[in-house]
Amino acid sequence: MGEGGLTQLSFAPDSPPLAVIAAAKIAGIDLPTQTYASSSPTLSLSNGVKLHGTNVILCYIGRIATIPNFYGHDALHASQIDEWLDYAPILSSGAEFENACSYMDTYLEKRTFFVSHYFSIADIAIWSGLAGTGLRWESMRKSNKYPNLVRWYNSVSEEYNDALKEFTDLYGGKKGKLVAAKPKDQKSVNGDISDKAKAGSRPSNEIDLPGAEIGKVRLRFAPEPSGYLHIGHSKAALLNQYFAQRYQGEVILRFDDTNPTKESNEFVENLIKDVETLGIKYSQITYTSDYFSELMDMAEKMIREGKAYVDDTPREDMQRERMDGIESKNRNNSIEKNLELWKEMIAGSKRGLECCLRGKLDMQDPNKSLRDPVYYRCNPVPHHRIGSKYKLYPTYDFACPFVDSKEGITHALRSSEYHDRNAQYYRIQEDMGMRKVEIYEFSRLNMVYTLLSKRKLLWFVQKGEVDGWDDPRFPTVQGIVRRGLKIEALIQFILEQGASKNLNLMEWDKLWTINKKIIDPVCPRHTAVIDERRVLLTLTNGPDEPFVRIIPRHKKYDGAGEKATTFARRIWIDYADAECISENEEVTLMDWGNAIVKEIIKDQDGNITQLVGDLHLEGSVKTTKLKLTWLAETKELVNLSLMEFDYLITKKKLDEGEDFMDALNPCTKKERAAVGDSNMRNLKQGEIIQLERKGYFRCDVPFVKPSKPIVLFAIPDGRQQSVLK
């Protein structure tokens, strides 16, 4: 069969084959394109032949182009080009990106091009791979971290400027990752996620939902009820709300309850609580389990249509066969045999428990998610919501495309870690004969020193390593709120990132810095002295009888109210402050005035036990080095327990396959006893205060009785140092 002309390049809208399109532009080849639900790009030729896969099509373009040596001068060079084509996809792996850049930078130290002495499709594959990461590569270019790689990249960009400019204009190269640009007539509208978040919402206003129409957008936030909501889920929830408000649409809260082994009503109740804490305004609550009967009918329909089959291959063998592209021995069983085994699965019989239902897709597809995924598994565990009615349950992969379409969802937001499964989602909807739902990707939010896997968080709960899902060391919404984070700060932090598709490893410091800016202008000020070795300062000319003054709880914010401060001849100060004082030194007692320390009394071990001094209220506070917090010696002081927390693991980011138990932090909680001013008896649970010169704290356990301390949790302020040192 002879060569045919190029009739059409087809590809999924969210994953255009950038190298192929760039190569065609540079070679001056007219290449009509269309987008459709596909696992890999397809090039249709006029003679009826179809070529599949980016590299196969790229090699074909290389052979038919008139550019000399575009696909190598000889077999050796062609093989070397093939090697680079296989290497290029590593650039889309967030974890390996910088290692790949470093390797290529060294490789190009004495080379002009990647293969021999001429420009080839190997250069296009690497150039497109770098350009496709968008802002990540642009920031690398500016940093000059990889000078040889940048030199080569700029050279290619300048040499083929016209073709590549047309390419980047068409595929949105200035908006982060390269994706198909939206139509120019697409409607959009600016909106706010909530009044609280206006300050942080600006960057997200530049993000559009493809094909969205005002008043017709319907979204869903679909957590699995197998844990509490954590900061990673919060990004998905808040982005759903942001887009719903922007396009005057709605958000459904749906519980993806397809795995009764992990799920419970406790998790459902707390997820609802957490979603409401975030201020998410959902139009209704639904459950995937609402559709179990319809999903069963759909599964049977697909069996009858030859689109699904029952397989009894052991799980480990099935996984190996999927990796190797080996068809199951049951793949071509008759419809009758499949229906017979399906009934065994429904009954939960011994035979049925050995089986699962798989989709009949494509065992040779390069995208392994399309290699006959599992649709149903038997599970005799009772469901937390519907009891023992069913002995088998649909997988997320099968249920999600069905329910999304059934509920009228227009756009399914999900994190880019599922990118390879987008083609599977579209294919399953197609096989079901359901309306297509547009997938919109955003990057998963990862935080340094933080585990977001619910399985790993559950380990800490079950082992008693934390106090529960709301432990202040946990990244759950309840945990970080209990630690002292304001929801306004979380919303601002997440919306500042927008719907970026770049993989992010975010610092907690940035979040806590935003939080500090919110709480500092309004939170009341109080005074505490660390109990251990606190030192009594006797002011010889102090008041004969203690007296009380009413002063503001916050000097710049009247709304914080007032407090009663007691002034007395004998006052307590921190031992750490006492150590800094020299004899005859003038110091400032905050909210009172200056004093001169005349005598420092120590025990036989050299520890300070007492100080004696004189008030010097006419002294200038501007001339003193030490500004001291203090408390009058009275019986009205309250006992405090100051709690400080650290990360649960000691590594910023765990490497792939690394066991989190090898990185456990041996000390994650520190408690310090202190005494506080009597006004703190009135603190309410959840109230945030600043202890002068000690930092910000949230009241976790308020005053009950003198023998029980008030428990205050230290709130990080973004400066990384301990507030209790």
C-alpha positions as CSV (number, residue, x, y, z in Angstrom):
1,M,0.0,0.0,0.0
2,G,1.5,3.3,-1.0
3,E,1.7,6.5,1.1
4,G,-1.4,8.5,1.5
5,G,-1.9,12.2,2.1
6,L,-2.6,13.5,5.6
7,T,-6.3,14.0,6.2
8,Q,-6.7,14.6,9.9
9,L,-4.9,14.5,13.3
10,S,-7.3,13.6,16.1
11,F,-6.5,13.9,19.8
12,A,-8.1,14.4,23.2
13,P,-8.7,18.2,23.9
14,D,-6.7,18.2,27.1
15,S,-3.6,16.4,25.7
16,P,-2.6,17.7,22.3
17,P,0.5,15.9,20.7
18,L,2.5,19.1,20.9
19,A,5.7,17.7,19.2
20,V,3.7,16.5,16.2
21,I,1.9,19.8,15.8
22,A,5.2,21.8,16.2
23,A,7.0,19.5,13.7
24,A,4.2,19.9,11.1
25,K,4.3,23.7,11.6
26,I,8.1,23.8,11.1
27,A,8.0,21.5,8.1
28,G,5.3,23.5,6.5
29,I,2.9,20.5,6.4
30,D,-0.8,21.3,6.4
31,L,-2.2,19.2,9.2
32,P,-6.0,19.5,9.9
33,T,-6.9,18.7,13.5
34,Q,-9.9,17.8,15.5
35,T,-10.4,16.9,19.2
36,Y,-12.3,13.8,20.4
37,A,-12.3,11.3,23.3
38,S,-9.2,9.4,22.6
39,S,-6.5,7.6,24.6
40,S,-3.7,8.6,22.1
41,P,-3.4,10.8,19.0
42,T,-4.4,9.3,15.7
43,L,-3.3,10.4,12.2
44,S,-5.6,9.5,9.4
45,L,-4.2,9.1,5.9
46,S,-6.1,9.4,2.7
47,N,-5.6,5.8,1.8
48,G,-7.5,4.7,4.9
49,V,-4.5,3.9,7.1
50,K,-4.4,5.2,10.6
51,L,-1.3,5.8,12.7
52,H,-1.5,5.9,16.5
53,G,0.7,7.5,19.2
54,T,2.7,10.7,19.3
55,N,6.1,9.1,18.5
56,V,4.8,7.0,15.6
57,I,3.2,10.0,14.0
58,L,6.2,12.2,14.8
59,C,8.5,9.7,13.0
60,Y,6.2,9.7,10.0
61,I,6.3,13.5,9.8
62,G,10.0,13.3,10.1
63,R,10.2,10.9,7.1
64,I,7.9,12.8,4.7
65,A,9.2,16.3,5.6
66,T,11.5,18.1,3.1
67,I,13.9,19.2,5.9
68,P,17.2,17.4,5.4
69,N,18.0,14.7,8.0
70,F,14.8,15.5,9.9
71,Y,14.6,11.9,11.0
72,G,18.4,11.1,10.8
73,H,21.0,10.7,8.2
74,D,21.3,7.0,8.7
75,A,20.1,4.1,10.8
76,L,22.3,5.0,13.7
77,H,21.1,8.6,13.9
78,A,17.5,7.5,13.5
79,S,18.0,5.1,16.5
80,Q,19.5,7.9,18.5
81,I,16.5,10.1,17.7
82,D,14.2,7.3,18.8
83,E,16.0,7.2,22.1
84,W,15.3,10.9,22.7
85,L,11.7,10.6,21.6
86,D,11.3,7.9,24.3
87,Y,13.0,10.2,26.8
88,A,11.0,13.3,26.1
89,P,7.8,12.3,28.1
90,I,9.9,12.4,31.4
91,L,9.5,16.2,31.2
92,S,5.9,15.9,32.0
93,S,6.7,14.1,35.3
94,G,6.8,16.6,38.0
95,A,9.2,14.6,40.2
96,E,11.7,14.0,37.4
97,F,11.6,17.4,35.7
98,E,14.7,19.0,37.3
99,N,16.8,15.8,37.1
100,A,16.0,15.6,33.4
101,C,16.9,19.3,32.8
102,S,20.2,18.8,34.6
103,Y,21.0,15.7,32.5
104,M,20.2,17.5,29.2
105,D,22.1,20.6,30.3
106,T,25.3,18.5,30.8
107,Y,24.6,16.6,27.5
108,L,24.4,19.8,25.5
109,E,27.6,21.4,26.9
110,K,29.5,20.8,23.7
111,R,26.6,20.1,21.3
112,T,24.4,22.3,19.1
113,F,21.6,19.7,18.6
114,F,20.6,16.5,20.3
115,V,21.6,14.2,17.5
116,S,24.7,14.7,15.3
117,H,25.1,18.2,13.8
118,Y,21.6,18.9,12.5
119,F,18.1,19.9,13.7
120,S,15.8,16.9,14.0
121,I,12.5,15.7,15.4
122,A,14.5,14.8,18.6
123,D,15.0,18.6,19.1
124,I,11.3,19.2,18.5
125,A,10.2,16.5,21.0
126,I,12.4,18.0,23.7
127,W,11.5,21.6,22.9
128,S,7.8,20.8,23.0
129,G,8.2,18.9,26.2
130,L,9.8,21.9,27.9
131,A,7.4,24.4,26.4
132,G,4.5,22.1,27.5
133,T,5.4,22.6,31.2
134,G,4.6,26.3,30.8
135,L,5.5,28.5,33.7
136,R,7.7,25.8,35.3
137,W,10.1,25.9,32.4
138,E,9.8,29.7,32.0
139,S,10.9,30.2,35.6
140,M,13.9,27.9,34.9
141,R,14.9,29.9,31.8
142,K,15.0,33.1,33.9
143,S,17.0,31.5,36.7
144,N,19.8,30.5,34.3
145,K,20.2,27.3,36.3
146,Y,20.7,25.3,33.1
147,P,22.6,27.6,30.7
148,N,23.3,25.1,28.0
149,L,19.8,23.8,27.8
150,V,18.5,27.4,27.7
151,R,21.0,28.4,25.0
152,W,19.8,25.4,22.9
153,Y,16.1,26.2,23.6
154,N,16.4,29.9,22.7
155,S,18.3,29.0,19.5
156,V,15.5,26.7,18.3
157,S,12.9,29.3,19.3
158,E,14.7,32.0,17.3
159,E,15.5,29.9,14.3
160,Y,11.9,28.7,13.8
161,N,10.2,31.7,15.4
162,D,7.4,32.1,12.9
163,A,6.2,28.5,13.0
164,L,6.6,28.2,16.8
165,K,4.9,31.5,17.5
166,E,1.9,30.3,15.5
167,F,2.1,27.0,17.5
168,T,2.2,28.7,20.9
169,D,-0.5,31.2,20.1
170,L,-2.8,28.3,19.0
171,Y,-2.0,26.3,22.1
172,G,-2.1,28.9,24.8
173,G,1.6,28.9,25.6
174,K,1.5,32.0,27.7
175,K,-1.0,30.6,30.2
176,G,1.1,28.0,32.0
177,K,0.9,24.6,30.5
178,L,0.3,24.3,26.8
179,V,-3.3,23.2,26.1
180,A,-5.7,23.9,23.3
181,A,-6.7,27.6,23.4
182,K,-10.3,28.4,24.1
183,P,-12.5,29.9,21.3
184,K,-12.3,33.7,21.2
185,D,-16.1,34.0,21.5
186,Q,-16.2,32.0,24.8
187,K,-18.3,33.9,27.4
188,S,-17.0,34.4,30.9
189,V,-17.8,36.5,33.9
190,N,-15.9,37.5,36.9
191,G,-17.1,36.5,40.4
192,D,-16.1,36.0,44.0
193,I,-16.0,32.7,45.9
194,S,-17.2,34.6,49.0
195,D,-16.9,38.1,50.5
196,K,-14.1,36.7,52.7
197,A,-11.9,35.8,49.8
198,K,-12.1,38.9,47.6
199,A,-8.5,39.8,48.4
200,G,-7.2,36.5,47.2
201,S,-9.4,35.7,44.3
202,R,-7.8,37.8,41.6
203,P,-5.5,35.3,40.0
204,S,-8.3,32.7,39.6
205,N,-10.4,35.3,37.7
206,E,-8.1,34.7,34.7
207,I,-9.0,31.0,34.5
208,D,-11.8,29.9,32.2
209,L,-13.8,26.7,32.1
210,P,-13.8,25.5,28.5
211,G,-17.2,25.6,26.9
212,A,-18.9,27.0,30.0
213,E,-22.1,29.0,29.6
214,I,-23.5,31.5,32.1
215,G,-26.3,29.9,34.1
216,K,-25.7,26.4,32.8
217,V,-22.6,25.2,34.7
218,R,-23.3,22.3,37.1
219,L,-20.3,21.0,39.2
220,R,-19.8,18.4,41.8
221,F,-17.5,18.0,44.8
222,A,-17.3,14.3,45.4
223,P,-15.3,13.2,48.4
224,E,-15.1,9.5,49.5
225,P,-16.4,9.2,53.1
226,S,-13.3,7.4,54.3
227,G,-11.7,10.2,56.3
228,Y,-12.1,13.9,57.2
229,L,-11.6,16.7,54.7
230,H,-8.0,17.8,54.4
231,I,-6.3,20.8,52.9
232,G,-5.8,19.0,49.5
233,H,-9.6,18.4,49.2
234,S,-10.2,22.0,50.2
235,K,-8.6,23.2,46.9
236,A,-11.0,21.0,44.9
237,A,-14.0,22.2,47.0
238,L,-13.1,25.9,46.8
239,L,-12.4,25.8,43.0
240,N,-15.8,24.1,42.4
241,Q,-17.5,26.9,44.3
242,Y,-15.4,29.6,42.6
243,F,-16.4,28.4,39.1
244,A,-20.0,27.9,40.1
245,Q,-20.2,31.5,41.4
246,R,-18.4,32.8,38.4
247,Y,-20.7,31.2,35.9
248,Q,-23.8,31.5,38.0
249,G,-24.1,27.8,38.2
250,E,-24.3,25.3,41.1
251,V,-22.3,22.7,43.1
252,I,-23.6,19.3,44.2
253,L,-22.0,17.7,47.2
254,R,-21.8,14.0,46.3
255,F,-20.5,11.2,48.5
256,D,-18.6,8.7,46.5
257,D,-19.5,5.8,48.7
258,T,-18.6,2.7,46.7
259,N,-16.2,1.0,49.2
260,P,-18.0,0.0,52.4
261,T,-14.8,-1.4,53.9
262,K,-13.4,2.2,54.4
263,E,-16.5,4.3,54.8
264,S,-18.7,5.3,57.7
265,N,-21.5,7.7,58.7
266,E,-19.0,9.4,61.0
267,F,-17.0,10.5,58.0
268,V,-20.2,11.6,56.1
269,E,-21.2,13.8,59.0
270,N,-17.8,15.3,59.4
271,L,-17.3,15.9,55.7
272,I,-20.6,17.9,55.7
273,K,-19.4,19.8,58.7
274,D,-16.0,20.6,57.0
275,V,-17.6,21.6,53.7
276,E,-19.8,24.0,55.6
277,T,-16.8,25.3,57.5
278,L,-15.2,26.2,54.2
279,G,-18.3,28.1,53.3
280,I,-19.2,25.9,50.3
281,K,-22.8,26.6,49.2
282,Y,-24.0,23.3,47.7
283,S,-27.4,22.9,46.0
284,Q,-28.0,19.4,47.2
285,I,-26.4,16.3,48.8
286,T,-26.3,13.1,46.7
287,Y,-24.7,9.7,47.1
288,T,-23.2,7.4,44.5
289,S,-25.2,4.7,46.4
290,D,-28.4,6.4,45.2
291,Y,-27.5,5.0,41.8
292,F,-26.5,1.4,42.7
293,S,-29.6,-0.1,41.1
294,E,-29.1,1.8,37.8
295,L,-25.4,1.1,37.8
296,M,-26.2,-2.7,38.1
297,D,-28.5,-2.4,35.2
298,M,-25.9,-0.5,33.2
299,A,-23.3,-3.2,34.0
300,E,-25.6,-6.0,32.8
301,K,-26.4,-4.0,29.6
302,M,-22.7,-3.7,28.9
303,I,-22.2,-7.5,29.4
304,R,-25.0,-8.2,26.9
305,E,-23.5,-5.8,24.4
306,G,-20.1,-7.5,24.7
307,K,-18.5,-4.4,26.3
308,A,-17.8,-6.0,29.7
309,Y,-16.9,-9.5,30.9
310,V,-16.5,-11.4,34.2
311,D,-12.9,-12.4,35.1
312,D,-11.7,-14.8,37.8
313,T,-8.0,-14.1,37.3
314,P,-6.3,-13.6,40.7
315,R,-5.7,-9.9,41.4
316,E,-1.8,-10.1,41.3
317,D,-1.9,-12.0,38.0
318,M,-4.4,-9.5,36.6
319,Q,-2.2,-6.6,37.5
320,R,0.8,-8.3,35.8
321,E,-1.2,-9.0,32.7
322,R,-2.5,-5.4,32.4
323,M,1.1,-4.2,32.7
324,D,2.3,-6.5,30.0
325,G,-0.8,-6.1,27.7
326,I,-1.8,-9.8,28.0
327,E,-5.4,-10.5,27.4
328,S,-7.3,-12.5,30.1
329,K,-8.3,-16.1,29.4
330,N,-11.8,-15.0,30.1
331,R,-11.9,-12.0,27.7
332,N,-13.7,-13.9,25.0
333,N,-16.1,-15.9,27.1
334,S,-19.6,-16.0,25.7
335,I,-22.2,-13.5,26.9
336,E,-24.1,-16.4,28.5
337,K,-21.1,-17.5,30.5
338,N,-20.5,-13.9,31.6
339,L,-24.2,-13.5,32.7
340,E,-24.0,-16.7,34.6
341,L,-20.9,-15.6,36.5
342,W,-22.4,-12.1,37.0
343,K,-25.3,-13.7,38.9
344,E,-22.8,-15.5,41.1
345,M,-21.2,-12.1,41.9
346,I,-24.6,-10.6,42.7
347,A,-25.3,-13.5,45.0
348,G,-21.9,-13.2,46.7
349,S,-21.4,-16.9,46.3
350,K,-18.0,-18.5,46.8
351,R,-17.6,-18.6,43.0
352,G,-18.8,-15.0,42.7
353,L,-16.3,-13.8,45.3
354,E,-13.5,-15.1,43.0
355,C,-14.7,-12.8,40.2
356,C,-14.8,-9.2,39.1
357,L,-16.4,-7.4,36.2
358,R,-14.0,-5.8,33.7
359,G,-14.6,-3.4,30.8
360,K,-13.6,-4.8,27.4
361,L,-11.5,-1.8,26.1
362,D,-8.0,-2.2,24.7
363,M,-5.3,-4.4,26.3
364,Q,-2.7,-3.1,23.9
365,D,-3.3,0.6,24.5
366,P,-0.2,2.5,25.6
367,N,-2.3,4.1,28.2
368,K,-2.6,1.3,30.8
369,S,-5.8,2.7,32.3
370,L,-7.6,1.5,29.2
371,R,-6.4,-2.0,29.5
372,D,-9.7,-3.6,30.6
373,P,-10.2,-1.8,33.9
374,V,-12.3,-3.4,36.7
375,Y,-15.9,-2.2,36.9
376,Y,-17.3,-4.2,39.8
377,R,-15.8,-6.2,42.7
378,C,-17.5,-8.4,45.3
379,N,-17.4,-7.2,48.9
380,P,-19.6,-8.9,51.6
381,V,-19.1,-6.0,54.1
382,P,-22.4,-4.2,54.8
383,H,-22.7,-0.7,53.4
384,H,-22.8,2.1,56.0
385,R,-25.9,3.6,54.4
386,I,-27.8,0.7,52.8
387,G,-26.8,-2.3,54.8
388,S,-26.3,-5.8,53.3
389,K,-28.5,-5.3,50.2
390,Y,-25.6,-5.7,47.8
391,K,-22.6,-8.1,47.8
392,L,-20.8,-6.3,45.1
393,Y,-20.0,-2.6,44.4
394,P,-18.9,-0.5,41.4
395,T,-15.4,0.9,41.2
396,Y,-14.9,4.6,41.1
397,D,-13.8,4.3,37.5
398,F,-17.1,2.8,36.5
399,A,-19.5,4.8,38.8
400,C,-18.0,8.3,38.4
401,P,-18.6,8.8,34.6
402,F,-22.1,7.3,35.0
403,V,-23.2,9.5,37.9
404,D,-21.5,12.6,36.5
405,S,-23.5,12.3,33.3
406,K,-26.7,11.2,35.1
407,E,-26.7,14.2,37.4
408,G,-26.2,16.7,34.6
409,I,-22.7,17.7,35.6
410,T,-21.2,19.9,32.9
411,H,-17.6,20.0,34.1
412,A,-15.8,17.4,36.4
413,L,-13.0,19.1,38.2
414,R,-10.2,16.7,39.2
415,S,-6.6,16.8,40.0
416,S,-3.9,16.3,37.3
417,E,-2.7,13.1,39.0
418,Y,-5.6,11.4,37.2
419,H,-4.6,12.8,33.8
420,D,-3.9,9.3,32.3
421,R,-7.3,8.2,33.3
422,N,-9.2,10.9,31.5
423,A,-9.2,8.9,28.3
424,Q,-10.7,6.0,30.3
425,Y,-13.4,8.3,31.7
426,Y,-14.4,9.4,28.3
427,R,-14.3,5.9,26.8
428,I,-16.5,4.5,29.5
429,Q,-19.1,7.2,29.0
430,E,-19.0,6.5,25.3
431,D,-19.5,2.8,25.9
432,M,-22.4,3.5,28.2
433,G,-24.0,5.7,25.6
434,M,-24.1,8.6,28.2
435,R,-23.7,12.3,27.7
436,K,-20.1,13.4,27.7
437,V,-18.9,15.5,30.7
438,E,-15.9,17.8,30.3
439,I,-13.0,17.1,32.6
440,Y,-11.2,20.1,33.9
441,E,-7.8,19.5,35.6
442,F,-6.0,21.4,38.3
443,S,-2.8,20.5,40.2
444,R,-3.0,18.6,43.4
445,L,-2.1,20.7,46.4
446,N,0.9,19.2,48.2
447,M,2.4,20.6,51.4
448,V,5.9,20.2,52.7
449,Y,6.4,17.7,55.6
450,T,2.8,16.6,55.1
451,L,1.0,13.4,54.5
452,L,-2.3,13.7,52.6
453,S,-3.1,10.0,52.1
454,K,-6.2,9.1,54.1
455,R,-4.7,5.6,54.5
456,K,-1.6,7.1,56.2
457,L,-3.6,9.6,58.3
458,L,-5.8,6.7,59.4
459,W,-2.7,4.9,60.6
460,F,-1.8,7.8,63.0
461,V,-5.4,7.8,64.3
462,Q,-5.6,4.0,64.9
463,K,-2.1,3.8,66.5
464,G,-2.9,6.7,68.9
465,E,-0.1,8.8,67.5
466,V,-2.5,11.7,67.3
467,D,-5.7,12.6,69.3
468,G,-8.0,12.1,66.4
469,W,-8.9,13.4,62.9
470,D,-9.0,16.9,64.4
471,D,-5.6,16.8,65.9
472,P,-3.8,20.1,65.4
473,R,-0.8,18.3,63.8
474,F,-3.1,16.9,61.0
475,P,-3.7,18.6,57.6
476,T,-7.4,18.1,58.0
477,V,-9.7,21.2,57.9
478,Q,-10.7,20.5,61.5
479,G,-7.0,20.0,62.5
480,I,-5.7,23.2,61.0
481,V,-8.7,25.2,62.3
482,R,-8.1,23.8,65.7
483,R,-4.4,24.9,65.4
484,G,-5.6,28.4,64.8
485,L,-5.9,28.9,61.1
486,K,-8.7,31.2,59.9
487,I,-10.8,29.9,57.0
488,E,-10.3,33.2,55.3
489,A,-6.6,32.6,55.1
490,L,-7.1,29.1,53.7
491,I,-9.4,30.4,51.0
492,Q,-7.0,33.2,50.1
493,F,-4.0,30.8,50.0
494,I,-5.8,28.4,47.6
495,L,-7.3,31.0,45.3
496,E,-3.9,32.7,44.9
497,Q,-2.8,29.5,43.2
498,G,-5.8,29.6,40.9
499,A,-6.6,26.5,38.9
500,S,-2.9,26.1,37.9
501,K,-2.0,22.7,36.4
502,N,1.6,23.0,37.5
503,L,2.6,20.5,40.2
504,N,3.1,22.4,43.5
505,L,4.9,21.6,46.7
506,M,3.7,24.5,48.9
507,E,5.3,25.8,52.1
508,W,3.1,26.0,55.2
509,D,5.0,29.3,56.1
510,K,3.1,31.1,53.3
511,L,-0.2,30.0,54.6
512,W,0.6,30.9,58.2
513,T,1.9,34.3,57.0
514,I,-1.4,35.1,55.4
515,N,-3.1,33.9,58.6
516,K,-1.0,36.3,60.7
517,K,-2.1,39.2,58.6
518,I,-5.7,38.4,59.3
519,I,-5.5,37.8,63.0
520,D,-2.9,40.3,64.1
521,P,-4.9,43.5,63.6
522,V,-7.9,42.2,65.7
523,C,-6.8,39.6,68.2
524,P,-6.6,40.7,71.9
525,R,-3.3,40.9,73.8
526,H,-2.7,39.1,77.0
527,T,0.3,38.3,79.2
528,A,1.8,35.0,80.4
529,V,5.0,34.1,82.3
530,I,6.6,30.6,81.9
531,D,6.1,28.8,85.1
532,E,9.5,27.0,85.2
533,R,11.9,29.0,87.4
534,R,9.9,32.2,87.1
535,V,11.6,35.0,89.0
536,L,10.0,37.4,91.5
537,L,11.1,41.1,91.0
538,T,10.5,43.2,94.1
539,L,10.1,46.9,93.5
540,T,11.1,48.6,96.7
541,N,9.2,51.8,95.9
542,G,6.2,50.0,94.3
543,P,2.6,50.5,95.4
544,D,1.9,49.6,99.1
545,E,-1.4,48.0,97.9
546,P,-2.0,46.5,94.6
547,F,-4.3,48.6,92.3
548,V,-6.1,47.9,89.0
549,R,-6.2,49.8,85.8
550,I,-8.5,49.1,82.8
551,I,-6.6,49.1,79.6
552,P,-7.4,48.1,76.0
553,R,-6.9,44.4,75.0
554,H,-5.6,45.8,71.6
555,K,-4.1,49.3,71.4
556,K,-5.2,49.8,67.8
557,Y,-8.5,47.9,67.7
558,D,-11.3,49.0,70.0
559,G,-13.4,45.9,69.1
560,A,-11.1,43.7,71.1
561,G,-12.5,45.2,74.3
562,E,-10.7,46.0,77.6
563,K,-8.9,44.1,80.4
564,A,-8.1,44.7,84.0
565,T,-4.4,44.9,84.8
566,T,-3.1,44.6,88.3
567,F,-0.1,46.6,89.4
568,A,1.8,45.5,92.6
569,R,5.1,45.8,94.5
570,R,6.0,42.2,93.7
571,I,5.8,41.0,90.1
572,W,6.7,37.8,88.2
573,I,9.0,37.8,85.1
574,D,10.3,35.0,82.8
575,Y,13.6,33.3,83.9
576,A,14.9,33.9,80.3
577,D,14.3,37.6,80.8
578,A,15.9,37.6,84.2
579,E,19.1,36.1,82.7
580,C,19.5,39.0,80.3
581,I,19.4,41.7,83.0
582,S,22.6,43.2,84.5
583,E,22.8,44.9,87.9
584,N,21.8,48.6,87.9
585,E,20.3,48.2,84.4
586,E,17.2,50.1,83.5
587,V,14.5,48.1,81.9
588,T,10.9,48.8,80.7
589,L,8.0,47.0,82.2
590,M,5.4,47.0,79.4
591,D,2.2,48.9,80.1
592,W,3.7,50.4,83.2
593,G,7.0,52.2,82.8
594,N,10.7,51.9,83.6
595,A,12.5,50.3,86.5
596,I,16.1,49.9,87.6
597,V,17.3,46.5,88.8
598,K,19.5,47.0,91.7
599,E,20.2,43.5,93.0
600,I,20.3,40.0,91.4
601,I,20.1,37.2,93.9
602,K,21.3,33.7,92.9
603,D,21.4,30.3,94.6
604,Q,24.6,28.2,95.1
605,D,24.3,26.8,91.6
606,G,24.3,30.3,90.1
607,N,20.5,30.2,89.2
608,I,18.7,33.5,89.6
609,T,16.1,33.3,92.4
610,Q,15.1,36.9,93.0
611,L,15.5,40.4,91.7
612,V,15.3,43.7,93.6
613,G,14.8,47.1,92.0
614,D,13.1,50.5,92.0
615,L,10.5,51.9,89.8
616,H,11.8,54.8,87.6
617,L,8.6,55.9,85.8
618,E,10.1,59.1,84.6
619,G,12.7,57.1,82.6
620,S,12.4,57.0,78.8
621,V,11.3,53.7,77.2
622,K,13.3,54.7,74.1
623,T,16.6,54.3,75.9
624,T,16.1,50.8,77.4
625,K,17.3,47.6,75.7
626,L,14.9,45.2,77.4
627,K,11.1,45.5,77.2
628,L,9.7,43.0,79.7
629,T,6.3,41.3,80.1
630,W,5.3,40.8,83.8
631,L,2.5,39.7,86.0
632,A,1.6,41.0,89.5
633,E,1.9,38.4,92.2
634,T,-1.7,37.8,93.0
635,K,-4.0,34.8,93.7
636,E,-6.0,35.7,90.6
637,L,-3.4,34.4,88.1
638,V,-4.6,31.5,86.0
639,N,-2.7,28.3,85.1
640,L,-1.9,27.8,81.5
641,S,-0.8,24.9,79.4
642,L,1.0,26.2,76.3
643,M,1.1,23.6,73.5
644,E,3.5,23.7,70.6
645,F,3.4,21.3,67.6
646,D,5.7,20.1,64.9
647,Y,5.4,18.2,61.7
648,L,4.6,14.5,61.8
649,I,7.4,13.6,59.4
650,T,10.9,14.9,59.1
651,K,11.2,15.0,55.3
652,K,9.9,17.8,53.1
653,K,8.8,15.3,50.4
654,L,8.8,11.6,50.5
655,D,10.4,10.0,47.5
656,E,8.4,7.6,45.4
657,G,8.1,4.2,47.2
658,E,9.6,5.6,50.4
659,D,7.9,4.4,53.6
660,F,6.5,7.3,55.6
661,M,7.3,5.3,58.8
662,D,11.0,5.7,58.1
663,A,10.5,9.5,58.3
664,L,8.4,9.7,61.5
665,N,9.2,12.7,63.7
666,P,9.9,11.3,67.2
667,C,8.8,14.6,68.9
668,T,5.8,16.4,67.6
669,K,4.3,18.0,70.7
670,K,5.8,20.1,73.5
671,E,3.9,21.4,76.5
672,R,5.0,24.3,78.7
673,A,3.3,25.3,82.0
674,A,2.7,29.0,82.5
675,V,0.7,31.5,84.5
676,G,-1.5,34.1,82.8
677,D,-3.4,37.3,83.6
678,S,-6.8,36.8,85.3
679,N,-8.7,38.2,82.3
680,M,-8.0,34.9,80.5
681,R,-10.7,33.2,82.6
682,N,-13.1,34.7,80.1
683,L,-11.5,33.2,77.0
684,K,-13.9,31.1,74.9
685,Q,-13.0,27.9,73.1
686,G,-11.6,28.9,69.7
687,E,-10.7,32.4,70.6
688,I,-7.4,33.6,69.2
689,I,-5.1,35.9,71.3
690,Q,-1.6,37.1,71.3
691,L,0.5,36.5,74.4
692,E,2.8,39.5,74.4
693,R,6.3,38.6,73.2
694,K,5.4,34.9,72.9
695,G,3.3,34.8,69.8
696,Y,-0.3,33.9,68.8
697,F,-2.4,31.2,70.5
698,R,-5.8,29.6,70.1
699,C,-7.8,28.7,73.2
700,D,-8.5,24.9,72.9
701,V,-9.7,24.3,76.5
702,P,-11.1,27.4,78.3
703,F,-11.1,28.1,82.1
704,V,-13.1,25.5,84.0
705,K,-11.7,25.7,87.5
706,P,-8.4,26.9,89.1
707,S,-6.9,23.4,89.3
708,K,-7.4,22.8,85.5
709,P,-5.1,24.8,83.2
710,I,-6.4,26.8,80.2
711,V,-5.0,25.0,77.2
712,L,-3.6,27.3,74.5
713,F,-2.3,26.0,71.1
714,A,0.6,28.0,69.6
715,I,-0.2,29.3,66.1
716,P,2.7,29.4,63.7
717,D,3.3,32.9,62.2
718,G,5.2,31.9,59.1
719,R,8.7,32.7,60.5
720,Q,9.6,29.1,61.1
721,Q,11.1,29.5,64.6
722,S,9.6,28.1,67.7
723,V,7.4,30.5,69.7
724,L,8.3,28.7,73.0
725,K,12.1,28.7,72.8
